[in-house]
Amino acid sequence: MKTLKAGLFATVIFLACGCALIRPTDPYATVSSPVSFEKQDAEPAHGVKTGKKDVNDSLALDECITAALANNPDLQAVLFELDAAHARYGQARSALLPSLRIESGYDRYTDDQRVLSPHGAGDAGVFSDQLLLAEAVLTVPLYSGGRPYNGLRAADHERRAREYRTQLRRDDLVFAVSRHYYTILGLEKRIQSVQQSI
């Protein structure tokens, strides 16, 4: 029985000694890892050539946001829709304004036609086989059941809705870029932590 206790005690001491370290570790020492996490020279550049701004992997947050706002196709489509809404508002506003147009025409007849009626008794009048017509027409909208005014109000509401939608899409894009940017920074810190652990 004593030999069993002595053997068990010796085994525990042997296992405990195997867990002890001869040298204490330095938590702030630099670690040389056999696995390299740096970008190798043989890899192609991560820069993406875009139409308006060169995007690479070493941008600050404001540069990332500027590049995203300049190159995002969804935001560009929303901006074009906003321009179209502004144009429709201007078109609806022009329906309330008076309009002036100039009309002209030319007619040629086989027989002479009276151009001017006689002014008095015995006057022969003016005849010609060619007639040139030019006139200026001024149109003023007086009453049309409120249709132009309501069209203007509808275009104004659509324009404001497009402005709010554009601002919302822009804010969503800025938030998404910022979230991905800080996620990448967190992953870089995690890589450093893994390197320290190695």
Residue, then its C-alpha position, 0 to 999 in steps of 0.5 A: m500500500k505504501t508503495l502504491k502511494a509512493g508511486l502515485f506521488a512520484t507520478v504526480i510530481f513527475l507530471a507537475c515538473g513537466c508543466a513547469l517552464i525553465r525560463p519565464t516568458d516575456p509577454y512584450a517580447t517580439v515574436s518571430s513567426p515562421v508564418s508570414f502575414e505580410k503581403q508578398d512581393a510576388e502577389p499582384a497589387h490590390g489596387v483597383k483602377t476605377g473611373k474616377k479614383d484609384v482605390n488601393d489597400s492603404l486608404a484612410l477612412d475619409e478617402c474610402i468614403t470619398a471613393a465609394l461616393a464617387n464610384n458607387p453605381d447605386l448612388q449614381a443612379v439615385l443621383f440621376e433620378l434626383d436630377a430627373a425629378h428636378a427637371r420634372y419640377g421645372q417642367a411642371r412650373s413652366a406650365l403655369l407661365p405664359s408662353l410665346r411662340i412664332e409660327s410661319g408658313y408659305d403657300r403657293y397657288t396655281d391661280d392668283q389669290r386676293v392677299l389684301s381686300p380693297h380699302g375703298a370703292g374702285d380699289a383693285g386690291v392685291f393679288s398674288d399666287q404666293l402667300l407668306l404667313a408669319e405670326a406671334v402667338l402669346t398663350v396665357p393659362l387662365y383656368s384649367g381646373g387646377r391641373p397645372y398647380n396640382g402638377l407642380r405640387a406633385a412634382d415638388h413632393e416627388r423632388r423632395a422625396r428623391e432628395y430624402r431617398t438620395q440622402l438616405r442612400r448616401d448615409d447607408l453607403v457611408f455607414a457600410v464603408s465605415r463598418h467594413y473599414y473598422t472591421i478590417l482594422g479589427l482583423e489586423k489587430r486580431i492578426q497581431s494577436v495571433q502572431q503574439s500567440i504563435 
